[in-house]
């Protein structure tokens, strides 16, 4: 994500939260709940997912057993097929250009990422409540035709109960709460 996109997203998100407090700076890690930031800037659709690992793989520690490593690898494989996880309006012609997955508890290799420098994930410093941060970038041929995104995270990962969404475009901003029975993000 470019610095310009990050600045635009941050500025717009601040408008959605007019009163910031120190308590909001470190929001609670809530099992079952994910956060999804969606930004459209020109032909670029950027999504940032922040979720407790337990929502995605059923645990929040380093993957040590063969079954845990397989669960982490399967999660990464599913998320890397982002066009099937985030289904955009067909007329917009959006295609995935990049996916980045990061977790303090999971070895980058299991996530399909280049090896990190420093400590391995099996010795990562975290409080036992590890998250996954995922960035998905799409190029849309006709972004003005982007009317909705069907979020299939609920189908792929049964640990999700709800996902809080912040949406920012050049013309509008909105917030939404998605669930398994209401997983379609409609652009206002």
Buried (B, 14 or more C-beta within 10 A) or exposed (E): BEEEBEEBBEEBBEEEEEEEEEEEEEEEBBBEBBBBBBBBBEBBBBBBBBBBBBBBBBBBBBBEEEEBBEBBBBBBEBBBEBBEBBBBBEEBBBEBEEBBBBBBBBBBBBBBBEEBEEEEBEEBEBEEBBBBBBBBBBBBEEBEBBBEBBBBBBBBBEBBBBBBBBBBBEEEBBEBEBEEEEBEBEBE
